[in-house]
Amino acid sequence: QHWPSLERLDLRGNGFSDISESQADQFITTIKQCPKEKSIGMKTLLLGSASLSPAAALVFAGALPYLTRLTHLEIDGPAIGDDAMAAVLRSLSLHDMVHVDVRSCGLSASSLPVIADCLQHWPSLKKLYLIDNDFSDISENQAEQF
């Protein structure tokens, strides 16, 4: 089953903070098994209020390149942090993203170069939500580059 008609997957409010490595591997394996010519039609993935841990965010980052039609992503979790979110954002660099919501992800100014790089790959981007992240540690140089 490759769900070619699935356009929207809403997992908001589900606790993924305790996702196990075997569950993560099973999820990614299922997504990877989908033949490219029968790509999953998912355009929207909603993971808001899913209590994602950094490990869970990395699981989803590993699956995102296989969701070739994805244009909308909502993900949050105060524990995700810069490194895991950088992996998520980099995994979307080949997608033509329209809406990216990474509010409340525990991001700091060190995430800004990755975000800036992604913006170059998303010409259709209409909405980017970065609220409730702490960019107070931004340097003057980082601000100029962003």
C-alpha positions, -999 to +999 in steps of 0.1 A: +000+000+000+016+033-011-013+058-005-011+077-038-043+096-028-031+107+006-026+145+005-027+154+041-014+137+072-023+153+105-004+139+135-009+170+157-011+164+194+003+128+192+033+122+215+063+112+196+088+121+223+092+084+231+095+070+195+117+040+195+145+033+171+126+003+156+094+023+152+115+050+135+131+025+112+097+010+103+083+044+094+112+053+072+113+019+056+076+021+047+080+055+031+112+044+012+094+014-003+071+036-022+081+035-059+090+069-072+065+066-101+038+059-075+049+086-051+029+092-020+008+122-029+011+138+005+013+176+002+008+185+039+024+170+070+012+184+103+033+175+134+024+205+156+020+199+193+034+164+187+060+167+215+088+158+191+121+149+206+153+156+187+154+118+178+118+118+166+125+150+145+155+131+129+131+102+120+108+125+101+138+142+085+149+109+071+115+103+055+109+138+041+130+134+010+107+106-001+076+127+002+084+144-031+051+163-033+053+178+001+046+216+001+034+223+037+051+213+069+041+222+105+064+209+132+071+220+167+085+208+200+106+229+223+131+202+227+139+197+190+167+223+189+190+235+162+208+203+151+177+182+146+158+210+130+187+217+107+184+181+095+146+186+090+151+218+070+179+204+049+158+174+040+132+198+025+157+217+004+147+198-028+110+204-021+091+234-034+078+244+000+049+269+002+042+268+040+068+260+067+059+264+103+087+257+128+074+277+157+084+267+192+112+244+181+139+256+205+158+273+177+186+298+183+205+322+160+228+292+149+198+280+129+196+311+108+222+301+082+203+269+075+170+287+072+186+313+049+200+285+027+166+268+025+149+301+015+170+300-017+155+266-026+119+276-019+108+301-045+071+294-039+073+300-002+044+321+010+045+315+048+074+309+072+066+308+109+095+311+133+077+325+163+084+314+198+120+305+191+148+324+209+169+343+184+182+367+211+217+353+207+220+366+171+252+384+163+254+415+142+271+395+115+244+368+115+217+394+112+234+410+082+238+376+065+202+366+071 
